[in-house]
C-alpha cells in the first residue's frame, strides 16, 4: 500500500493583523528563514561511503556482542548493519511525512500570525527532511524501504485526525519530535558514512526550533485549562509516549536478513537482557539519557506529567523528575 487516508475536520483561522504579537515565536520564524538549507545542494552526495559498506557503528545493531553476532561472517555483519540502518531511517522518513502533514494542518488551525508564519517554515523543513531521507535510502542503501510500524501509524492517525492544535503540538513537537531528535543525534554521533552524519546534523539544526515552538506555545494553554481539559492533555501525552516508546523493533530488517523466527526471538531476548542490565553501548546510553533529559523534563516543566499518570509512565520506564516527587 503506497498511501492511506485519514479523515479529519478542523476550523481554519484567517488572520488580518500581521503585527508581531508573540516576539519569541517570531524570533523562531526569523531563525528558520535564516537557517534554510537545500537537500540537493548542501549534502555532499558525491562523497564515497566507507570501504566496508557500513553505515552506522555496529554497536547500534541489537545483537552486537551476542553469541549470534559472533557467529556471523564479516559480510553478514555489514549486510545486517545496512538493513538495520535502512529500517531506522525508513521509520524516521515516515515520521517526517507525518510531521509535514500535521504542520500543514497547524498553519490552518493556530491563531496568530506569528504562529502561522512559524508553522509554514516547519512545513518546509519537514518536506526537506522527507526528501533527504528518501534520497539517502535510495542512493546509499539500495532503496531498501520497510513498512510503517503499527505504533507510528497509530500515533499519526490520531494526531492528524485531531482538530485541537494544542493536542497535535503535544504529540508532535514534544513527544515524536523529541524522540526523533535524540535518534538523529545518536546516528550523527555513530555514523560511519560521512553523508549520513552530515544529513543528521542538518536535520538536527531544524528540529531544535520545532521543539522550541512547543515549549513556547503550550504553557499558557496548559495553565488556563480546566481540570477536565488538563486530564485530557495528560492522557493524550501518555498515549503519545506509549506509542513512541514501545513497538519499535526492526523485525522486518531481521526477516529480510534471513533470520528464522527462533533466531529473532533470541535477538529480542538478548535486547531485553541488555536493557535490564543497562548494558548499552555508549551511543545507546547517550540516546536514553538525552531523550529522558529533554522529553520528560520538558513535558514535566509544562505540567503534562503528573502523579495521576505516574503509574502508566512507570510501565514505560519513565519516572517523574525528582522535583515533582
C-alpha angles and dihedrals in degrees: 000000000000098000144000133205127236121197115224140162128199143160117247118219115210111203122211098176115074100177118123109268101157107042096185093052090046088052089056088051092051091049090050091054091048095048102046114135134189118240091205098046107030102047113080095232093166093060110115118246124235119301092243097042097246116148102186135018111282088236088077091064108095096229096047108137095013125120088253090056092048090057093056121098120237091256091052092050091054092048092050091046090056094044093052091046090051090051093050094047092046090055090050091047091056089048091054090051090051091049091049091055094043093050092048086057091047091057086063100041107039117091120226131051094247091057093047094047092052094047089052089058091050090054087058092045093052092047089054092048091050090049096048095046092049091049093048092052092047097045104031104027102040093255093289106165126175132203121273109265115247095239092052091049092047091052096050094041087056100045094041089052092047115100099198112090096209093057090049089050094050093051096039109034102029102034115020096032093046091051090049092049091056091047094048090048091051091050093046089054094045100038116130093182107073091211091058091048093052092045092052093048091051092050091048090056088062099040095062089064091050092054088047091059091058093047092050100040104042110052095075092046092052094045093051096044122113118245090260091050091048091053090050091051092048092050092048090050091054091046090054091047092050092052094044100044099043138052099033105124118138093235095150092052091057091044090050089050088057103253118155122236089256092053091048089052087054089052092051092047092050090048092052092047092050091050092048090054091043083229095150127153111257091258092055093045089053090049093052094046093044094048094047092044094053106028100040096038093049094047091047093047091056091048101250097120112066140160089262092068097032095104091056090047092051090059087060093050091253119135125191115252112268094247090062092051 
